[in-house]
Amino acid sequence: MSETTTAREELDRALSTGGRILSFWKRALLVFVVTCAIGVPIALTRPRTYKSETVILYQENMSALEGGGGGSEVARRVGARLREVLLSRASLEPIIKETHAFDAQVEKRGMVDAVEDMRKQISFRAREGDTFEISYTGGSPDEVQEVTRRLGECIVREASTRRAESAKALKAFVDAESERNQIDLKTKEAALATFLSAHPEFARMAAAESQGGTIAPPGSTTAAGGSRGGDTLLAMLEARAAKLEGQLAPPSATPRPPPPPP
Protein backbone atom coordinates (compact mmCIF):
# COMPACT_ATOMS: atom_id res chain seq x y z
CA MET A 1 0.00 0.00 0.00
CA SER A 2 1.33 3.48 -0.92
CA GLU A 3 1.57 6.07 1.81
CA THR A 4 0.28 9.55 1.09
CA THR A 5 2.51 12.43 2.19
CA THR A 6 1.22 15.79 3.17
CA ALA A 7 2.62 19.18 2.15
CA ARG A 8 4.07 19.62 5.62
CA GLU A 9 6.06 16.41 5.32
CA GLU A 10 7.40 17.44 1.88
CA LEU A 11 8.51 20.80 3.26
CA ASP A 12 10.24 19.16 6.23
CA ARG A 13 12.06 16.77 3.87
CA ALA A 14 13.25 19.67 1.66
CA LEU A 15 14.48 21.63 4.66
CA SER A 16 16.39 18.65 6.02
CA THR A 17 18.01 18.05 2.63
CA GLY A 18 18.98 21.73 2.34
CA GLY A 19 20.47 21.61 5.81
CA ARG A 20 22.65 18.63 4.90
CA ILE A 21 23.81 20.40 1.71
CA LEU A 22 24.68 23.60 3.58
CA SER A 23 26.75 21.60 6.02
CA PHE A 24 29.24 20.93 3.16
CA TRP A 25 29.35 24.52 1.79
CA LYS A 26 32.99 24.90 2.63
CA ARG A 27 33.99 21.94 0.51
CA ALA A 28 31.75 23.09 -2.37
CA LEU A 29 33.24 26.57 -2.23
CA LEU A 30 36.75 25.12 -2.25
CA VAL A 31 35.99 23.01 -5.33
CA PHE A 32 34.51 26.05 -7.11
CA VAL A 33 37.52 28.22 -6.31
CA VAL A 34 39.99 25.57 -7.47
CA THR A 35 38.06 25.04 -10.70
CA CYS A 36 38.01 28.76 -11.47
CA ALA A 37 41.69 29.09 -10.63
CA ILE A 38 42.56 26.38 -13.13
CA GLY A 39 40.02 27.04 -15.89
CA VAL A 40 40.15 30.83 -16.19
CA PRO A 41 43.90 31.08 -16.93
CA ILE A 42 43.64 28.27 -19.43
CA ALA A 43 40.73 30.00 -21.20
CA LEU A 44 42.56 33.34 -21.24
CA THR A 45 45.93 32.04 -22.35
CA ARG A 46 44.60 29.68 -25.00
CA PRO A 47 44.96 31.16 -28.53
CA ARG A 48 41.71 32.41 -29.98
CA THR A 49 40.37 31.34 -33.34
CA TYR A 50 38.69 33.74 -35.76
CA LYS A 51 36.67 32.93 -38.84
CA SER A 52 35.88 35.10 -41.86
CA GLU A 53 33.36 34.25 -44.60
CA THR A 54 32.45 35.64 -47.99
CA VAL A 55 29.84 34.70 -50.59
CA ILE A 56 30.63 34.74 -54.33
CA LEU A 57 28.01 34.90 -57.08
CA TYR A 58 29.44 33.02 -60.07
CA GLN A 59 27.49 32.52 -63.32
CA GLU A 60 28.67 30.57 -66.34
CA ASN A 61 28.23 31.91 -69.86
CA MET A 62 25.59 30.51 -72.22
CA SER A 63 28.01 28.26 -74.11
CA ALA A 64 28.94 26.50 -70.88
CA LEU A 65 25.32 26.15 -69.80
CA GLU A 66 24.38 24.68 -73.16
CA GLY A 67 27.15 22.11 -72.92
CA GLY A 68 24.80 19.52 -71.46
CA GLY A 69 23.38 18.50 -68.11
CA GLY A 70 20.85 20.15 -65.89
CA GLY A 71 21.29 23.05 -63.52
CA SER A 72 22.49 20.85 -60.64
CA GLU A 73 25.02 19.15 -62.91
CA VAL A 74 26.36 22.51 -64.09
CA ALA A 75 26.59 23.79 -60.49
CA ARG A 76 28.43 20.65 -59.39
CA ARG A 77 30.88 20.90 -62.28
CA VAL A 78 31.48 24.61 -61.69
CA GLY A 79 31.90 24.10 -57.94
CA ALA A 80 34.47 21.34 -58.46
CA ARG A 81 36.47 23.50 -60.86
CA LEU A 82 36.38 26.56 -58.59
CA ARG A 83 37.42 24.47 -55.58
CA GLU A 84 40.36 23.09 -57.51
CA VAL A 85 41.42 26.59 -58.57
CA LEU A 86 40.98 28.00 -55.06
CA LEU A 87 42.99 25.28 -53.28
CA SER A 88 45.74 25.00 -55.86
CA ARG A 89 49.29 25.87 -54.90
CA ALA A 90 49.39 28.57 -57.59
CA SER A 91 46.60 30.41 -55.75
CA LEU A 92 47.69 29.86 -52.14
CA GLU A 93 51.44 30.36 -52.39
CA PRO A 94 51.23 34.09 -53.34
CA ILE A 95 48.78 34.66 -50.47
CA ILE A 96 51.18 33.04 -47.99
CA LYS A 97 54.08 35.17 -49.23
CA GLU A 98 52.15 38.45 -49.21
CA THR A 99 50.25 38.05 -45.92
CA HIS A 100 53.07 36.31 -43.99
CA ALA A 101 50.43 34.10 -42.36
CA PHE A 102 52.58 30.95 -42.29
CA ASP A 103 56.11 32.28 -41.99
CA ALA A 104 56.91 29.92 -39.11
CA GLN A 105 55.75 26.87 -41.07
CA VAL A 106 57.66 28.01 -44.14
CA GLU A 107 60.90 28.36 -42.17
CA LYS A 108 60.52 25.02 -40.39
CA ARG A 109 58.98 22.70 -43.02
CA GLY A 110 58.96 24.56 -46.31
CA MET A 111 56.35 26.09 -48.61
CA VAL A 112 54.68 22.79 -49.57
CA ASP A 113 53.74 21.99 -45.97
CA ALA A 114 52.62 25.57 -45.37
CA VAL A 115 50.27 25.37 -48.36
CA GLU A 116 48.89 22.09 -47.04
CA ASP A 117 48.27 23.64 -43.60
CA MET A 118 46.49 26.58 -45.21
CA ARG A 119 44.23 24.23 -47.19
CA LYS A 120 43.01 22.72 -43.92
CA GLN A 121 41.83 26.14 -42.73
CA ILE A 122 39.90 26.95 -45.92
CA SER A 123 36.30 25.87 -46.44
CA PHE A 124 34.57 26.04 -49.84
CA ARG A 125 30.87 25.19 -50.02
CA ALA A 126 28.28 25.51 -52.80
CA ARG A 127 25.06 27.19 -51.75
CA GLU A 128 21.70 27.59 -53.49
CA GLY A 129 21.68 29.04 -56.97
CA ASP A 130 24.99 30.27 -58.35
CA THR A 131 26.49 31.31 -55.00
CA PHE A 132 29.52 29.79 -53.30
CA GLU A 133 30.68 30.34 -49.74
CA ILE A 134 34.36 30.72 -48.88
CA SER A 135 35.52 30.77 -45.25
CA TYR A 136 38.93 30.91 -43.60
CA THR A 137 39.92 30.25 -39.98
CA GLY A 138 42.97 31.91 -38.46
CA GLY A 139 44.56 33.39 -35.38
CA SER A 140 43.85 37.11 -35.85
CA PRO A 141 40.96 39.14 -37.26
CA ASP A 142 43.14 41.06 -39.74
CA GLU A 143 44.70 37.86 -41.03
CA VAL A 144 41.44 36.02 -41.68
CA GLN A 145 39.85 39.07 -43.30
CA GLU A 146 42.79 39.64 -45.64
CA VAL A 147 43.13 35.97 -46.61
CA THR A 148 39.39 35.68 -47.27
CA ARG A 149 39.52 38.76 -49.48
CA ARG A 150 42.42 37.29 -51.46
CA LEU A 151 40.56 34.01 -51.90
CA GLY A 152 37.54 35.87 -53.28
CA GLU A 153 39.81 37.72 -55.70
CA CYS A 154 41.08 34.35 -56.96
CA ILE A 155 37.53 33.40 -57.97
CA VAL A 156 36.97 36.79 -59.63
CA ARG A 157 40.25 36.46 -61.53
CA GLU A 158 39.31 32.96 -62.65
CA ALA A 159 35.96 34.25 -63.96
CA SER A 160 37.68 37.07 -65.88
CA THR A 161 40.18 34.65 -67.40
CA ARG A 162 37.50 32.24 -68.54
CA ARG A 163 35.40 35.09 -69.96
CA ALA A 164 38.39 36.40 -71.93
CA GLU A 165 39.19 32.91 -73.24
CA SER A 166 35.57 32.39 -74.30
CA ALA A 167 35.53 35.74 -76.11
CA LYS A 168 38.81 34.92 -77.84
CA ALA A 169 37.55 31.51 -78.95
CA LEU A 170 34.29 33.02 -80.20
CA LYS A 171 36.16 35.69 -82.17
CA ALA A 172 38.43 33.06 -83.74
CA PHE A 173 35.37 31.00 -84.73
CA VAL A 174 33.61 34.02 -86.26
CA ASP A 175 36.76 35.02 -88.18
CA ALA A 176 37.19 31.47 -89.52
CA GLU A 177 33.55 31.33 -90.62
CA SER A 178 33.82 34.75 -92.28
CA GLU A 179 36.95 33.71 -94.17
CA ARG A 180 35.32 30.48 -95.28
CA ASN A 181 32.24 32.36 -96.48
CA GLN A 182 34.42 34.82 -98.40
CA ILE A 183 36.24 31.97 -100.16
CA ASP A 184 32.93 30.26 -100.93
CA LEU A 185 31.51 33.52 -102.32
CA LYS A 186 34.52 34.09 -104.55
CA THR A 187 34.29 30.52 -105.87
CA LYS A 188 30.61 30.91 -106.69
CA GLU A 189 31.21 34.30 -108.32
CA ALA A 190 33.92 32.78 -110.52
CA ALA A 191 31.57 29.92 -111.49
CA LEU A 192 28.82 32.44 -112.30
CA ALA A 193 31.17 34.50 -114.46
CA THR A 194 32.21 31.37 -116.37
CA PHE A 195 28.58 30.40 -116.92
CA LEU A 196 27.60 33.88 -118.14
CA SER A 197 30.53 34.01 -120.56
CA ALA A 198 29.36 30.73 -122.09
CA HIS A 199 25.70 31.86 -122.20
CA PRO A 200 25.54 35.56 -123.05
CA GLU A 201 21.73 35.58 -123.15
CA PHE A 202 21.67 34.94 -119.39
CA ALA A 203 24.19 37.75 -118.97
CA ARG A 204 21.78 40.15 -120.66
CA MET A 205 18.96 38.83 -118.49
CA ALA A 206 21.03 39.35 -115.32
CA ALA A 207 21.93 42.89 -116.40
CA ALA A 208 18.30 43.73 -117.04
CA GLU A 209 17.20 42.31 -113.69
CA SER A 210 19.94 44.24 -111.90
CA GLN A 211 18.46 47.44 -113.37
CA GLY A 212 14.97 46.49 -112.18
CA GLY A 213 13.52 45.78 -115.65
CA THR A 214 12.55 42.70 -117.66
CA ILE A 215 13.37 41.42 -121.12
CA ALA A 216 10.43 40.75 -123.41
CA PRO A 217 10.77 37.82 -125.81
CA PRO A 218 10.96 38.72 -129.52
CA GLY A 219 7.60 39.12 -131.29
CA SER A 220 5.61 39.39 -128.06
CA THR A 221 3.52 42.47 -128.81
CA THR A 222 0.04 43.46 -127.79
CA ALA A 223 -2.84 44.18 -130.17
CA ALA A 224 -2.05 47.90 -129.92
CA GLY A 225 1.46 47.24 -131.16
CA GLY A 226 3.13 47.97 -127.82
CA SER A 227 5.77 45.87 -126.17
CA ARG A 228 4.47 43.34 -123.63
CA GLY A 229 6.72 42.26 -120.75
CA GLY A 230 6.80 38.56 -119.92
CA ASP A 231 8.56 36.15 -117.77
CA THR A 232 12.21 36.80 -118.54
CA LEU A 233 13.51 33.48 -117.39
CA LEU A 234 10.86 31.55 -119.30
CA ALA A 235 11.53 33.55 -122.49
CA MET A 236 15.26 32.92 -122.31
CA LEU A 237 14.75 29.22 -121.73
CA GLU A 238 12.35 28.95 -124.66
CA ALA A 239 14.80 30.75 -126.93
CA ARG A 240 17.58 28.49 -125.76
CA ALA A 241 15.44 25.39 -126.36
CA ALA A 242 14.59 26.55 -129.88
CA LYS A 243 18.25 27.14 -130.66
CA LEU A 244 19.23 23.68 -129.41
CA GLU A 245 16.46 22.03 -131.40
CA GLY A 246 17.71 23.81 -134.53
CA GLN A 247 21.22 22.57 -133.93
CA LEU A 248 20.07 18.99 -133.30
CA ALA A 249 17.81 18.80 -136.36
CA PRO A 250 19.25 16.68 -139.29
CA PRO A 251 20.44 18.66 -142.40
CA SER A 252 18.08 16.83 -144.80
CA ALA A 253 15.02 17.51 -142.70
CA THR A 254 12.40 19.80 -144.13
CA PRO A 255 12.48 23.15 -142.42
CA ARG A 256 9.52 23.90 -140.22
CA PRO A 257 7.00 26.43 -141.50
CA PRO A 258 7.13 29.75 -139.70
CA PRO A 259 4.65 30.15 -136.89
CA PRO A 260 1.39 31.92 -137.78
CA PRO A 261 1.22 35.60 -136.92
CA PRO A 262 -0.63 36.51 -133.75
Disulfide bonds with the S-S distance in Angstrom:
none
